Amino acid sequence: MRKKIVAGNWKMNLNLQEGVALAKELNDALTAEKPNCGVIICTPFIHLASVANVINQDVLALGAENCADKEKGAYTGEVSAEMVKSTGAQYVILGHSERRGYYNETPEILKEKVLLALKNDLKVIFCIGESLEEREANKQNEVVKAELEGSVFNLSEEDFRKIVIAYEPIWAIGTGKTATSDQAEEIHAYIRSIIAEKYGEAVADDTTILYGGSCKASNAPELFAKPDIDGGLIGGASLKAADFKGIIDAWK
């Protein structure tokens, strides 16, 4: 049975004290009322070690928002997968459209990041998704297929099973626009079908595919009801405990 997950991506928000306070609040809420899904928070690098100290990762797992494409060395300002792992984090987000778009992360760079993350025993939340122009040209299927082929379809079946896919239509991130639940389900089903072509039905059935893109408590139940949507990668709505909890509760 594939894992249902709600993951929060804090992005460049919350100072260290605010981040630790939010993590504690979420941890307390989820300890008091056990969630019906896996819950992960992916925080800025500087928060990781402090947050790891105040949460129970059986209740609330911890992840980073990125890692370097090099193992170690003279790369000032970079943070390696090994460093991320050493903080107590279990997950890392790779391939987010903001990293691809603003920081020119190519499929080749992302392939290296994925390999280093897996080598350091991190599970990867790998983001794929199309721009508005690509959606309007009806190219979304070829875009997501190319993104998978470019960075994760080189993996062995054993390693691919450590990947969570997050489908994020770039045109719906932080815009208030959301793919309709039918649009989202259609592309999630397509993504599952190309995973099945590559790795077989059993792996495809076990792969968790999250929806990201203006998902909130009000639309989460309808999205999560779809057979191929296994949860959400949540941006803005993960920065307040009540908002995030509202999405987690969509699995009840």
C-alpha distance (Angstrom), angle and dihedral (degrees) to the residues before:
residue distance angle dihedral
M1 . . .
R2 3.79 . .
K3 3.75 119.1 .
K4 3.80 121.4 -101.2
I5 3.79 110.4 -141.4
V6 3.79 139.4 -177.5
A7 3.81 110.1 -166.7
G8 3.79 126.7 -174.8
N9 3.81 121.1 -146.6
W10 3.80 106.9 -162.6
K11 3.83 93.1 -173.1
M12 3.84 113.8 -170.5
N13 3.79 95.6 -23.3
L14 3.83 137.7 112.8
N15 3.78 124.1 32.4
L16 3.80 118.2 -115.0
Q17 3.81 96.4 -89.1
E18 3.82 92.6 46.9
G19 3.80 91.0 47.2
V20 3.81 93.7 50.9
A21 3.82 90.1 47.9
L22 3.82 92.3 51.3
A23 3.81 92.0 47.1
K24 3.83 90.7 51.3
E25 3.81 91.6 48.0
L26 3.81 91.9 50.5
N27 3.79 92.5 44.7
D28 3.82 91.2 52.1
A29 3.81 93.0 46.9
L30 3.82 93.3 48.9
T31 3.82 92.5 44.5
A32 3.81 90.3 53.0
E33 3.80 93.1 46.7
K34 3.77 113.3 25.5
P35 3.82 112.1 -135.4
N36 3.82 123.6 -124.8
C37 3.80 91.5 -132.1
G38 3.79 141.6 37.4
V39 3.81 112.6 -81.7
I40 3.82 123.8 -155.8
I41 3.80 131.5 178.4
C42 3.80 117.8 -157.6
T43 3.79 109.7 -160.0
P44 3.80 137.8 -179.7
F45 3.81 112.9 -79.1
I46 3.80 94.9 -106.4
H47 3.82 91.3 57.7
L48 3.79 97.9 52.0
A49 3.80 103.5 86.3
S50 3.81 93.9 41.3
V51 3.80 93.5 46.9
A52 3.82 91.2 47.5
N53 3.80 87.6 60.9
V54 3.81 95.7 56.1
I55 3.82 103.2 42.6
N56 3.79 135.7 69.6
Q57 3.80 103.7 -131.3
D58 3.80 91.9 -154.0
V59 3.81 84.5 68.4
L60 3.80 102.9 28.3
A61 3.81 119.8 19.3
L62 3.79 123.0 -152.2
G63 3.79 130.3 -133.8
A64 3.80 141.4 169.8
E65 3.81 125.2 -123.1
N66 3.81 95.0 -130.2
C67 3.80 144.0 -17.5
A68 3.81 136.3 -153.2
D69 3.80 125.6 -86.1
K70 3.82 90.6 -134.5
E71 3.79 127.7 72.7
K72 3.84 98.3 -134.4
G73 3.78 141.9 -46.6
A74 3.79 141.9 82.8
Y75 3.81 98.2 -4.6
T76 3.79 102.5 124.5
G77 3.79 113.5 -148.9
E78 3.81 96.0 11.7
V79 3.82 125.1 121.9
S80 3.80 118.4 -147.3
A81 3.79 128.4 -140.2
E82 3.82 88.4 -115.2
M83 3.83 90.3 55.7
V84 3.80 91.0 49.0
K85 3.80 90.9 50.7
S86 3.82 91.8 48.1
T87 3.82 91.3 60.9
G88 3.80 90.9 62.9
A89 3.82 96.3 -100.3
Q90 3.80 117.6 145.2
Y91 3.81 101.5 -171.1
V92 3.79 140.1 43.3
I93 3.81 130.0 -164.7
L94 3.81 112.1 -134.8
G95 3.80 131.6 178.7
H96 3.79 97.1 23.5
S97 3.81 110.0 170.3
E98 3.81 90.1 -119.9
R99 3.82 90.1 58.3
R100 3.80 91.4 45.2
G101 3.79 93.0 45.6
Y102 3.81 105.9 37.3
Y103 3.81 99.8 29.2
N104 3.80 100.3 34.1
E105 3.80 95.8 -122.2
T106 3.80 105.2 178.8
P107 3.82 127.9 -156.9
E108 3.84 87.9 -103.1
I109 3.81 93.2 53.5
L110 3.80 90.0 46.8
K111 3.80 91.4 49.6
E112 3.84 88.4 57.3
K113 3.81 92.0 47.0
V114 3.81 91.8 50.9
L115 3.81 92.1 50.4
L116 3.82 92.5 48.9
A117 3.81 92.2 46.6
L118 3.81 91.6 51.9
K119 3.82 91.8 44.2
N120 3.82 87.2 57.4
D121 3.79 92.8 48.6
L122 3.80 96.7 -107.8
K123 3.78 120.3 142.9
V124 3.80 111.9 -129.4
I125 3.80 127.8 -133.8
F126 3.80 98.8 -159.3
C127 3.81 116.9 -161.9
I128 3.78 125.6 -148.4
G129 3.79 132.6 165.9
E130 3.78 147.0 128.3
S131 3.80 134.9 -102.5
L132 3.80 124.1 -117.6
E133 3.84 91.4 -101.0
E134 3.80 90.8 52.2
R135 3.81 91.7 47.6
E136 3.81 91.4 48.6
A137 3.83 89.4 50.5
N138 3.83 87.8 50.3
K139 3.80 90.8 -120.1
Q140 3.82 97.5 127.0
N141 3.82 94.2 111.3
E142 3.80 95.3 52.6
V143 3.83 91.1 44.4
V144 3.82 95.4 54.5
K145 3.80 91.8 42.0
A146 3.82 91.0 52.8
E147 3.82 91.0 48.3
L148 3.81 91.4 53.1
E149 3.81 93.0 44.4
G150 3.81 91.4 47.0
S151 3.80 97.9 54.6
V152 3.82 116.7 9.7
F153 3.81 111.5 21.2
N154 3.83 87.9 78.8
L155 3.83 88.8 70.6
S156 3.78 125.9 102.5
E157 3.80 115.8 -109.7
E158 3.80 89.3 -106.2
D159 3.81 91.8 55.1
F160 3.80 94.9 40.8
R161 3.79 88.1 58.9
K162 3.84 87.4 66.6
I163 3.80 91.2 61.4
V164 3.79 125.2 95.8
I165 3.82 111.8 -162.8
A166 3.81 119.6 -141.9
Y167 3.79 115.7 -164.9
E168 3.79 109.2 -155.6
P169 3.77 120.0 175.4
I170 3.82 99.7 -146.0
W171 3.81 89.7 -145.4
A172 3.82 89.8 62.3
I173 3.82 99.9 48.3
G174 3.77 111.1 111.6
T175 3.81 91.0 -23.9
G176 3.79 96.9 102.0
K177 3.81 87.2 -121.5
T178 3.78 112.8 119.8
A179 3.76 127.9 -169.8
T180 3.81 106.6 -112.4
S181 3.78 112.3 -104.6
D182 3.82 87.9 -108.7
Q183 3.84 92.6 51.8
A184 3.79 90.3 47.8
E185 3.80 93.8 47.0
E186 3.81 91.7 48.5
I187 3.81 93.8 56.5
H188 3.82 93.8 39.1
A189 3.82 88.2 54.9
Y190 3.82 89.5 48.7
I191 3.83 91.3 50.2
R192 3.80 89.9 50.4
S193 3.81 90.0 49.7
I194 3.83 93.6 54.7
I195 3.82 90.5 46.9
A196 3.82 86.4 53.0
E197 3.82 90.7 50.8
K198 3.80 90.3 52.2
Y199 3.82 103.4 36.5
G200 3.81 105.4 12.7
E201 3.80 134.7 -102.5
A202 3.81 96.0 -73.3
V203 3.82 93.4 58.1
A204 3.80 91.8 43.0
D205 3.80 90.9 51.4
D206 3.81 90.1 51.4
T207 3.83 96.4 47.2
T208 3.80 115.0 105.2
I209 3.83 111.0 -137.7
L210 3.80 115.7 -168.8
Y211 3.79 127.9 -163.0
G212 3.79 117.9 -133.7
G213 3.77 127.0 -178.9
S214 3.80 123.5 92.2
C215 3.80 93.0 -26.0
K216 3.81 111.4 165.9
A217 3.80 140.0 163.0
S218 3.81 91.4 -87.5
N219 3.83 96.8 56.6
A220 3.82 101.2 26.0
P221 3.84 96.4 87.9
E222 3.81 92.0 55.3
L223 3.83 93.0 45.6
F224 3.81 94.4 44.7
A225 3.81 91.6 49.4
K226 3.81 89.9 69.1
P227 3.81 114.8 100.7
D228 3.81 96.9 -126.0
I229 3.82 98.7 41.1
D230 3.78 109.5 90.6
G231 3.80 99.7 179.5
G232 3.77 140.5 -59.8
L233 3.78 145.1 -72.1
I234 3.78 100.9 -142.5
G235 3.80 126.9 -158.9
G236 3.80 120.7 173.7
A237 3.80 95.3 10.9
S238 3.83 90.6 59.4
L239 3.82 92.7 66.1
K240 3.82 95.4 76.3
A241 3.79 120.0 54.2
A242 3.82 94.6 -139.3
D243 3.82 93.5 50.3
F244 3.80 92.9 46.9
K245 3.80 92.3 45.1
G246 3.81 88.9 51.8
I247 3.82 89.3 60.1
I248 3.83 93.1 44.3
D249 3.80 88.6 52.3
A250 3.82 89.9 58.4
W251 3.83 85.1 82.6
K252 3.82 91.2 62.0
